[in-house]
Amino acid sequence: MKQKGFFDEDDRLKELSRLGDPLEKLNKTISWNIFRPAITKALKKEPKGPGGRPPYDYILMFKILILQRLYHISDAQAEYQIKDRLSFMRFLGITLSEDVPDDKTIWYFREQLVKSNLMESLFKRFLRELEKKKLITREGSIVDATFVDVPKQRNTKEENDSLKKGEIPEEWKKESQKKKLAQKDVDARWTKKNDETHYGYKDHVKVDKDSKLIVGFTVTDASVHDSQELENLVDRKRDKSLYADSAYKGEKIEKCLGENMENNIIEKGYRNKPLTENQKERNREKSRTRARVEHVFGFMTNSLRGISIRSIGKARAEFNIGLLNLTYNICRYHYLETLS
């Protein structure tokens, strides 16, 4: 067996660089420290006394969450993969001689961010960076929504009826059922679309039509109709035009857009009132732009290993879906920078 050398780790990392380590490239593009002030402000606590192990660096922990979203891995797998893969260690800025946060530490850090309701601030902080780079034109916005599935629950009809009313089933409130209730997502909902059944939440996004960067998002349970969140996504002062599919058509939507925003929502025909040839042609033109939002969801499905989460409750869902959108923007920004 060949004897271990002093420079084996460096040599292997050079090989990874030669082969095009995507994480190394991402590190060179993203200024991770822009997230530090917000995380530090939310999480930093005064020590209760001398001694004790200092906390892991906040940016190190945040980058672990990004790694998890990039590769769609659990806390336990994150710990294992970081210890196993040199590319992960280099991305995080640690060496073989340094400690790696365990799965419980990763879980606790994420929980602290959830309780601090910090995801919106982190998303907007990166959005400001994108605007400084003039990557967001605001010439037009595309609105759409996608399902975010969570692990399905096997509830009785009566239990589901109670959940739909926003109530917790009486049986779950019993002292003996506390552990069961802790494992039940009382905020997620079932819905059906095009013969497909989904259980979980919806990620409603607004995408800049030129850059395909996400400039806004909201999270609801899966049963909420796409059009109901439009009012929370549009910005009458900044959005010049809006593209969306025909699900967003209606008198209420048009009032929401106002007079100054160009309405490029796909038109739809009605019984005894089919679309004219001019309307069909306009729809084809609008669809060419609206379809760009599908590229966003396609990247999430393929490159980010799927649009699903494994968490319980809306607060965690909002954080994890926000992390998904932020990770997409980071990857998209990296791609746009390689073109310039």
Secondary structure, DSSP 8 states (H G I E B T S, - for coil): -----TTHHHHHHHHHHHTT-HHHHHHHH--GGGGHHHHHHHH----SSS-S-----HHHHHHHHHHHHHHT--HHHHHHHHHH-HHHHHHHT--TTS----HHHHHHHHHHHHHTT-HHHHHHHHHHHHHHTT----S-EEEEEEEEE-------HHHHHHHHTT---GGGGSGGGHHHHHT--SS-EEEEETTEEEEEEEEEEEEETTT--EEEEEEEETTS-GGGGGGGT--TTT--EEEE-GGG-SHHHHHHH-SSSEEEE----BTTB---HHHHHHHHHHHHHHTHHHHHHHHHHHTTS-SB----SHHHHHHHHHHHHHHHHHHHHHHHHHH-
